[in-house]
Amino acid sequence: MAKSDKQPTVKQLSDSDIDQIFSRVGKILKEKRKQMDISLDDLAYESGVSRSTLTRMLDGEDVNVRNLLKVVYSLNLSIDQVISFRKG
């Protein structure tokens, strides 16, 4: 059997699945920031993540895990509160 004929034996995330995860992450972080009444500039300062990177993160764009962890920690969240692999 050719390699291309084999069925995947592990779960795979599609690009669409990943985009949805990043979108949810951004929404959760944005809501928590507003709930805490902290400005974007203050969160950038407290987390050590640049304002432009933080803006992209809150807009649901691809994020660097290191920066994500800094922001999650700064907002007193845990990573499992932010990232979920469920669909929908």
C-alpha positions as CSV (number, residue, x, y, z in Angstrom):
1,M,0.0,0.0,0.0
2,A,1.4,3.4,-1.0
3,K,1.9,6.0,1.7
4,S,-0.8,8.2,0.2
5,D,-3.3,5.4,0.4
6,K,-3.0,5.1,4.2
7,Q,-5.7,6.5,6.4
8,P,-4.5,8.8,9.2
9,T,-4.1,6.9,12.5
10,V,-4.1,10.1,14.7
11,K,-6.6,12.9,15.0
12,Q,-5.9,15.9,12.9
13,L,-7.0,19.5,13.2
14,S,-7.9,21.3,10.0
15,D,-6.8,24.9,9.3
16,S,-10.5,25.8,9.8
17,D,-10.5,24.0,13.2
18,I,-7.4,25.9,14.3
19,D,-8.9,29.2,13.1
20,Q,-12.0,28.6,15.2
21,I,-9.9,27.8,18.2
22,F,-7.9,31.1,17.8
23,S,-11.2,33.0,17.4
24,R,-12.6,31.5,20.6
25,V,-9.3,32.3,22.4
26,G,-9.4,35.9,21.3
27,K,-13.1,36.2,22.4
28,I,-12.4,34.7,25.8
29,L,-9.4,36.9,26.4
30,K,-11.2,40.0,25.2
31,E,-14.2,39.3,27.5
32,K,-11.9,38.7,30.5
33,R,-10.0,41.9,29.9
34,K,-13.2,43.9,29.7
35,Q,-14.6,42.2,32.8
36,M,-11.4,43.1,34.7
37,D,-11.7,46.7,33.3
38,I,-8.0,46.7,32.3
39,S,-6.9,48.8,29.3
40,L,-5.1,47.2,26.4
41,D,-2.0,49.2,27.2
42,D,-2.1,48.1,30.8
43,L,-2.5,44.4,29.8
44,A,0.4,44.7,27.4
45,Y,2.6,46.2,30.1
46,E,1.5,43.7,32.7
47,S,1.9,40.7,30.4
48,G,5.1,41.8,28.7
49,V,3.4,41.3,25.3
50,S,3.5,44.2,22.8
51,R,0.2,46.1,22.2
52,S,0.2,45.1,18.6
53,T,0.7,41.4,19.3
54,L,-2.0,41.6,22.0
55,T,-4.4,43.2,19.6
56,R,-3.8,40.5,17.0
57,M,-4.3,37.9,19.8
58,L,-7.6,39.4,20.9
59,D,-8.7,39.6,17.3
60,G,-8.4,35.8,17.0
61,E,-5.3,35.7,14.9
62,D,-2.5,33.1,15.2
63,V,-0.7,33.4,18.5
64,N,2.7,32.4,19.8
65,V,2.2,30.0,22.8
66,R,4.7,31.9,24.9
67,N,2.8,35.2,24.5
68,L,-0.5,33.4,25.0
69,L,0.7,32.0,28.3
70,K,1.9,35.4,29.5
71,V,-1.5,36.9,28.7
72,V,-3.5,34.0,30.2
73,Y,-1.5,34.3,33.4
74,S,-1.9,38.1,33.6
75,L,-5.6,37.7,33.3
76,N,-5.7,35.1,36.2
77,L,-6.9,32.4,33.8
78,S,-5.7,28.9,33.3
79,I,-4.9,27.6,29.8
80,D,-7.7,25.1,29.9
81,Q,-10.2,27.9,30.4
82,V,-9.0,29.5,27.2
83,I,-8.2,26.6,24.8
84,S,-10.7,24.0,23.9
85,F,-10.6,21.5,21.1
86,R,-14.4,21.0,21.0
87,K,-16.2,21.9,17.8
88,G,-18.7,24.7,17.7
